[in-house]
Each structure stands twice: as C-alpha cells, then as structure tokens.
C-alpha cells in the first residue's frame, strides 16, 4: 500500500504538526524504554479526544496496525513496535497531550483522559486531602494513569493493589472490522460517538454521580495481601480477576477515559528505615504486620545493598531531576534525550551513549544526595526496608520494631526518619531501575545484556532471597534486587557477563521461577518478552478480534484475524 494517501488523511484530521514520519523523527517513539524497537509508518499526537477518534477511523479505513502509547515507561516492549515483520502498516498513537483530569463526587473519584499522569493526579488531589490509587512508578517515572490501568500496574502502595477499574470509555474494532465506541463510564454522554466525545470534551455531564455496582479500584486487595499463608501470589499481570475491558488491556483497545476511586490522605505518616543482615528478620516483620496489625502499611519498599550502591551512583541525576523539576517533566525530558541520542549516535566521532555519559559526569559535581544516617545503614546492613505507616499504624510499628531490635536484640536496626531522610530514601528507591540501565549502558564493553524481571512470589514464601543455581549464577555479573516487599512483588535486574546468551539465561531463570510457584510479569504487561497465559490470550482476542491493536504481544500472532471464528 502506498503511504502517501494514509499520511495525507492523517494530516487532514490532525494537522501536519501533530504527525511524525521518517526514521529520525519517529525513533524515540519506536524504541522501548529498555529494549525493543520496530518500524512505524507514522507517530500521531492527537491533542483532543475528537482528533483521537478521527485518527483511529483513518487507521481502520486504511487497514493499519495501531499501537497505543503514553509515557512509554513499560519494561516489556509493549508500547512500541517490535521488529519489521508486520503484515500491515504500523501507526503509533501517543496520547500524552490529552491529559485532562476531572473531579467527580467532590474528588472521591476522578475521570482521567488517556495522557494524564500520576504526578498530575497527585497535584490535583492534594488540595482536597485526597490521594490517587498509585504514586510515581516503582520502575519508571512519569507514568500515565491509563497506562497503569491497561497494564495492571501495582506500584508501591500496599493497601491499593493493582490499578483497576470497571468504568471506562474505549474504542475497539469488532469482529466485523468496524470501529466502535463503548461507553461504560456510568455517565450518560449521549448515543453517537460524536455526541459522547463532544459531551465528554466540553464537560457537558454531571460531576456528582450516583453509586454504581461497578468497581473503580481493587477494593478487595487489603484482604488478599493480608493472607500471608496463601500458596499463591497476591497480584500478577495475568490474574483473571483483574482483566476487565480497559483493566489489563495492554493496548488491545483505545482507551479514551477511565473512572477511578481516590483515597483520603492519612492525618499523620511516619517512615521507618530498617536494616538487617538477616533476611528472616524482614520476613518476620512482613508476616506480623500483615497478619496482626490493625493497620496495613502505606508503603513497604525493599532495597538490597548492591542496588543501593547502583542507585546511589548511577541514579544521582534522576534524583536531582525529580527534586528540581518534578516527575511530570520527565517524559518530555526522555523524549528530548531520545531525539538527541538519535542524532548523536550516528556521529562517528562521539562515543556511544554520549548523553548518558554527559549526565553521569555532570552529576559528580553535585553534593551527596544520601543522608549520612542512610549511608551508615548501607555500610552496616545488606537488606534495607523503607516502611511508611500512617495514623494508628505508627505506634504499632514502633512497638514491633522496638521489641525486635531492643528487647529480642535481633540483627539489625531502624531509623525513625525525618521528612528529608524519608524523601531521600524513596527517591533512591525510585531511581533504582533507571540506574541499573545506566550502569549497563556505560559498562557495555565490560558486561553483557541486562535481564529485567518483575515477579510475584507466593504470599507464604519465606525464602524470598534468591539463591541462583550454579548454571545461572555463572552468567550473572551483578544481581540487583528491589521491590514491593509486603506484596511480595520484586524487580530483579541481572547484569549478565560479557558473552552470555541472554535468551538462554532468561529461559533458565523463568524455569526456576516456575518451580518456585512465582508469576511473571507481576505488574508490567507481557509485551513482546513473555508468552501470555491461555486466559490472557483469550482476553486479548475478545477485546481485539481482528488483531488490529498491538499485535504480537504475549508471543501471539501478528497477522490480521478476519472473522469471528478465529476468536
């Protein structure tokens, strides 16, 4: 098919300035945050929901593949093209410009457009004393609200579980090849797509709404995570109880809006920084808090000492950027960096990854960002836990920690953090994933690939510290561990040795995880890196019977499906 008619059609509905074509102009949007890339005819940047709808109509008219993309913070290549073996032209639609957030029911719920970020939601809710379902990403920063819902992202908040809603407005291509708009927001917006989109865009609907039986959050998660004796993980990407239209869709539909619950901000919070050389101590803390406390933690983040060091050195510029610019600016910064890298990497006189080298070098001239108290704990202890309690849970935690470390004199200790210590501890944790990538990038001549896994262990698994068998350990230069400790969801990044076969190591690693009853990925969609389980494959086919959206994810077929009998 000739590309000119398609591009001209996009120009008519979006305007030339909202379309990127060509290898250089589209490169950033065709590459995954950590890995993966592919070809695309164009990248589209609709600024209104009506432009979004019209762009989708053009895609369907010209039989294009549609890849939905927001902040592009996923780790599994699920929001970018993958390879060059598609059977139709590929179009990427970036939704970040459509970032409205509407307060419903006096802020007890929100309506989010497809490009709104978690950071923006935090700012909107702060004056109301409310908080969102999640906070800045545990692996990436600047994540979008809809992206979290679409990927079953769990995040760091222990009480709230994966991002989930049964209330959404979305477009899909039905089994007859027709583009259809489905309004399941629980808000009367009209009948036709044009009426629905027009009323939603103009705010022509009530913002005080009656209660609905449909869920706007994973309201049952506290009960699930408290069951520390269960022989299954508490949350993972393919959990069939969390697959519902936009929730878990992984870009197999085009989401226009989601309706989500918000949460009352605690009256008081206290962060504790806990260190120990005995992992069993942290196991006991987790089990006692979840099974015996009246109050579940707000946050409980684990960091191994090796990961502390990598984040400290190679995440320093990220920490500085967040402190000075905020996370809402980071997606634009990453996009700019991607475009700069696209140019610089083609210049033969410059070393590869020049911008990373410049940022890493520049960070050395800024003062140490880690408080001395945390650095002392780094020197003393291998295992680190950042525990945030609220209201009545604060005294419960103080009593438990005093009992363990003062009365029973278990190995370790804790700090009742000041506001600065708490802020820096969490920034260190949130910079971890990007720091692992930076380390591998700058040492690519000495080390091999980076293998990134996010896994959900069984809730009753007391042996969460991994002991790699010799046939895997021999290929690993640096194992880096961090994650959501109370949910038993861990991010495990392995810097491999030079020359090691990453695909073989990954296969061996996944076999080991299978033998432990773990689930993976835990909070990023399967993307192009994992095979989707049968129930997840069926869910994708029901959402997208013609395989128009994001084909090939979950190791599924990339070709078009033409009839309902293929579902």
N, C-alpha and C positions, 0 to 999 in steps of 0.2 A: 504493500500500500504506500502511495506517495504521502510524505509527511506534510507537505505544504498545505493541503486543504484542512488537515487537523489543526495545525498551528494557527492558520487564519481564523478558524472557528473559535479557538480559544481567545484570540485577540479581540474578536467581536464581543465576547461576553466578559472578559477580564480587563482588556486594555493591554497594550504591549508591555507596559512597565511591570505588570504582575505575572510575567512569564519569563522563565529562564530556559534557554536552549543552548546546545553546544557543550562539549566536554568540559571546558574550563569553568563555565558559568554554573554548571549543574554538579560539579564534582563533590562539593561538600554534602549535598543532599542525596547523593548516590552512594555514599560511604557510611558504614556503620560506625558507631562511636568507638568501638574497639576493633572490630573486624568486619569483613564482608563489604562487597560493593557489586554494582552491576550497571547495565546500560539503561538509559531512560530517554525517551523522545523529548520530554519536557518536564520541568518542575513548575507547578502552578501555585500562586499565592493569593487566593481569594481573600478579599477584605470584608465582605458581607456574606451573610447566610444565603442571600439570593444569588450572588456570584458563585458561591459554592455549589448550589443546586444546578445552576446553568452549566457549570463546568462538568459536573457529573453527567448531565444529559449529553454533552458533547462526547465525553468518553464512551458512553454506552452506544451512542449513534455510530461512532467510528470503530467500535469493537476494540477498545483499548483496555489493557490491564490497568487497574487503579491501585496504587499503593498509598495508604494514608500515613501521614507523618505529622508529628507535632514538634516536641523539643528534641526528638531523636536521641533520647537518653538510654534506650534499651541496650542490653548487652548480648542479645542473641540474633542480631541481624534482621529483626522482624519488622523494621520500619524503613528499610531501604531495599532497592532491587538486589537480586542475588544472581550474578552470572549474566550470560548473554543467550541463554537457551529458551527464552520465552517464545510462544507461538503468536503473540500479538504485540503491538506497540505498547510500551510501558510509560505510564504517566504518574508522577509523584505529585500528590496534593498536600502542600504544607499548610496547616491550619492555624499557625500561631497568631496571625493578625486578627482572628476572630476571638477576642479574649474577654468578652463581657461576662460579668457575674451579676446576677440579680438576687436580692434577698427575698426570701419567702417566709411567711408566718413570723414576721419580726426577727428574722435571722436564724430561726430554729432550723430552717432548711435554706438551701441555695439552688439556683439554676445556673449551671455553668455552660458557656459556649465552648466549642471544641478546642480553642487555643489557650484558654485561661490556665494560669499556672498555680501551683500550690502556694507559692510565695505571695502572689497577688491575693489569693483567697485568705491567707493569714492576715494580711493588711486590712482587707475589707471587714473581716470579722472582729479584729482586735478592739475597736471602739465599743463593740456590743458585749464584750466579755465572753465571746464565743470562740471556738477553735474548730478547724477542719478535721476531716477523717484521717488525715495524714500530715506529715511535715516534710521538709526538704528531704529529698531522696537519700536512701542509705548508700546507694552505689553511685548515683549521679545527681547532679544539682540542676535546678531549673525545670523539673519535671512538670508535665501538664496534668490537669485534673482528669480529663477524659482518657489520657494515656494510661493513667493509673488504673482506672476502671476497666479499660479494654484489656489490660494485661494482668488483672488480678493482683496488682502490686500490694504488698503487705505493709512495707515501711516499718518505722521504729516504734509506733505506739502500740503498747501491749494490749490495751483494752479494746481496740477497734478493729483488729484483724485486717483482712484484705479489703481494698476499695471495692465496694459493691453497691449496686442499685438495681431495682426492677422498674425504674421510672426513667424513660429515655425517649428521645426523638431521633430517629435514624432513617437512612435510606439504604435500600438493598436492591439487588437485581433478582427478580423472582425466576421461577423455573421456566417461564415463557420468555425470558430475556428482557422484561420490562422493568424500568427503574421505578421504584415505589417508595413513597414516604410514609413511614409508620409513626404515628403519634401515640406513645404510651407514657406520656409525662403526667397524666392525670389532670391535665389542664385543657379546657376547651379553647382551641385556637382556630376553629373553622374546619372546612371539609377538604378543599383542594390544597395541593402543595403550595401554591402561590398564596392562598389565604393563611395557611398555617405559618409559613415562613414570614410573611408580611406582618402578621399579628405578633409573632414572637420577636421580630426585629424591632418593632415600634413600641413594644411594651404594652400592647393592647390586650391585657388579660389581668385578672385579679392576682394580687400577690399574697392575699390571705386565703388559704385553701383548706377545705375540709380534710379530715384524716382519711387515709387510704390504707387498705389492707396490704398493699404492695410495700416492700421494704425499700428504704433509701440508705441503708447501711447494713453491715454484718452484725446485727444486734445480738446474735447468739454467741459471738466469739468468746466473750469472757468465760462463759460456761465451758466451752471447748478447751480453752487454754488452761483452765484450772484442773483439768483431768490429767494429772501427771502420771497416772498409772495406765493410760491408754496405750495400746500397742501400735498406734498409727500416728502419722504426723498431724499436727493441728491445722496447718494450712499449706496448700501447694497449688500450683497453677492449674492442674487438670482436675481438681476436685469437682465432681459433677454437681454438687450442691451449690457451687458458686458460678455456674455457667448459665447466664440468663440474658439473652439479647446483647446489649452493649457490654455487660459484665463478662469479661473473658473473651470478647470477640476477636481480639488480636488483629484488628484492622480488616476483618471479613465483612464489615458493613461500614457505612459512612455515618458517624455519629454527629448530630447537629447540636444536641444539648442533653445534659443529664441532670437529674434532680437528686440532691444528696442531703443527708442529715448533717447538722453541725452539733457541737457539744459545748457544754458550759465549762468555762475555764475554772480550774481549781482556785480556791481562795488563797492557798499557800502551797508552795512547792519547795522541795529540798533535794539537791543532788548529792549522792554519795559516790566517791571514787574508791573502789575496792581493789586491792591487790593481793595475790597469793601465788605461791609456787606449787600448790596442791589443787588440782582441778576438782577434786572431790569436795573441797570447801565451797566452790561456786555451785556445784550440783546440789549440795545441801541447802544453800541459800535459795536457789530457784524452787526446789520442791517445798520447802517450808513456807515461803512467801505465797506461792500459788495455792497450796492446799490448806493453809492455816490462817492466813491473814484475812481480816475483813476487807482490806483494800488491796487491789491489784496495782502493781507499779504503772506509772505513766510510760516510762521508758526503761529498758534494760539492755544496754549495748555492750557486747564483748569485743575485746581487742587483745590479740596476742602481742607479746613484746616485739617480735620481729616485724609485725605490721605497724606497731607504734613507731619503730625506727624509720620504716619506709615512708609513712605518712608525715613524720616529723621533717624529714629531709626533702622528699620529692613532692609533698603536698603543701609546702610552705606558701607558694604563690597562690594556691587555691584558697587557703585560709585568709591570706591578705586580701584577695579579691572579694571574698564574701563579706569580710569586715568593712571594707570601704565602699563596695558597690552594691552589695546585696545579691541574692540568688536570682532575682528577676532579670538581671542584666547578663547573666552567664550564657544563656542560649545565643544571644546576639554576639557575644564575645567569641563563643565557639564557632559560630558561622563565619565571622570575620577571620578568625585564625585558620579555619579550613580553606577559605579562599586565598589567604596569604600563602599557606603551605602549598596549595595547588600551583602557585606561581614559582615559589622559591625552590620546590623540589625538582623543578625542571631546569634549574640553573646549574650547570656542571661545576662551577667554581665553589659553590656552597656545599657544606656537609649536609647529609640528610637530617631531617627533623630540626632544621635551623631555629625555628621559632621556639620549640621546646628547650633547646639549648640556651637561647637568649633568656627565656623566663626563668630557667633554673639558675643560670648565672646571676641574674638580677636579684633573685630572692636572697642571695647570700649577703647582700648589703643592708638588709633589714634586720632589726633586732630579733632575738629569740622570741618565738611566739608561745612557747610552752612554759607555764608557771613552774617555778623551782620545785614546788610540792609534788607536782605530777612527774617531773623528771626524776625526783628522788624515788618515787614508787616504780618508775621504769627501771631504775638501776637495781632495785631490790626484788622485784617480782616479775614472773613470767606471764601470768594471766591477769588481765585487767577487766573490771566490770564497772560500767557507768550506770548507776541506778538512780532514777528520779522517782521520788514518791510525792504524793500530794495529800494535803489535809490530814485525816486521821492516820493515813499510812506512814506518815513521817515518824511518829512516835513508835509505831510498830517496828519500823526498820531500825530505829536507834536501839530499841530493846534487843532485837535479834543480833545485830552486829556487835553490841556490847557483850552479849552473852557468849558469842562465838569467839571473839578475839580477846576479850578481857578475862571472862570467867573460865572458859574452856581452853583459852590460850591456843587456839588453832593457828596454823601457819597463815600469816598474812596480817593485813590491817586495813584501815579505811580512813578517808578524809571526809568531813562534812564540808562540802565545797562552798566557797564564796561564789557570788554571781560570776566573777571573772573566771575562776577556776572551772566552774560548770560550763560556761560558754566556750572556753578554750578546749575543754575535754571533748565536747560534742563536735566542735569544728575539726578537731584532729580525727575523730571517728568518721565524719562525713567526707573528709578529704582522702580517705584510705584508698578507695577503688581507683580514683584517678591517679593517685601516687604510684600504685602498682604498675599502671600502664606507662607512666612517665619513666619509672625505673627500667622497665623492659625496653622502652624506646631508646633511651640514652645508652643502654648497655647492649644493644642488639648485636654488636660484634663479638661480645663475650658470652652471651646467653642465647637460648633458643626462644621459642614462642611462649606466649602467656596463655595458660589454660584457665579459664574463669568458670567456676561452677557456683550456682546458688542452690542449696539443698535444704530439704526439710527432714530432720531426723524424727524418729518416733518420740512421742511425748514421754515415754518411760525409759528412754535410752540414757543410762547413767554414764556410759563410756563415750562421751561426745568428743573427747580429744582423740584425734585420728592418729593411728599408728600405721603408716604405709608399709605394705609388704615390700620385700627387697626388690622384686621385679618392677615395681613402680618407683620406689624411692631412688633407685639408681639413675633415673632420668630427671629428677627434680633438683634444681639448683636452690630455689627458695620456695618453701610452702608458706603462704600468707593466710592467716585465719582471722575473721572478724564476722560480726553478725548480730542478730536479734535473739539474745540468749534465752529469754523466757518463752519465746515462741518456738525455740529450738530450730530456728532458721539461720543457716550460716552461709556466708560468702567465703569461698575458698579459691584463692588465686594461686596458681602454681607457675612460677617462672622455671621453664624447663632448661635443661642443659643443652648446649650447642650441639646440633646434630641429632637430637632426639626426635622421634616421629610423634608429632602432637596427636595425630588421629589414633595411633595405636595406644598411646598413653591414656587418651580420653576414654577409649573403649575399655581398657583395663580398669580405669577409675570408676566408670559407670557400673561395671560388673561388680566391683567391690561395694559400691553404694547399694546396688540391688540386694546383695547378700545381707546388708545391714537393715533392710526394710525402709530405706530412705526414699524420698520422692524428689524429683528434679525435673525441670527447674522449679524453684519454690515460689518465686514472685516476679519473674520475667517470663514473657510468653515463650513458647518453644522456638519461635523464629525459624531460622534455617539451620539451626545447630542441633536440634533434638527431634526425635521421632515422636509424634503425637500419639497418645494412647487412643484406643479404639473409641472410647466415649467422646474424647475431644475431637477426633476426626469426624465423627458423626455430627457433632455440634457445629463444626465449621461448614459441613456440607448442607446442613439445614439452613444456616444463615445465608450461605452463598452457593446456591445450587449450580450456577453456571461457571463458578470458579473465576469470577471477574476480579475480585478483590484479593490482593496479596497471595496469589497462587504459589504453591511450593512450600509454604511454611509447614512445619511439622513433618518434613520429608514426604509430603504428599505430592500429587501430580501437579504439573504446571500448565498442562493443556486445558483448553476450554471444555467444559461439560455442556452438552447441548440439549439435554432433555431430562425430565423428572425421573426417568427410570435409572439415571446414573447416580441419584442421591442415595 
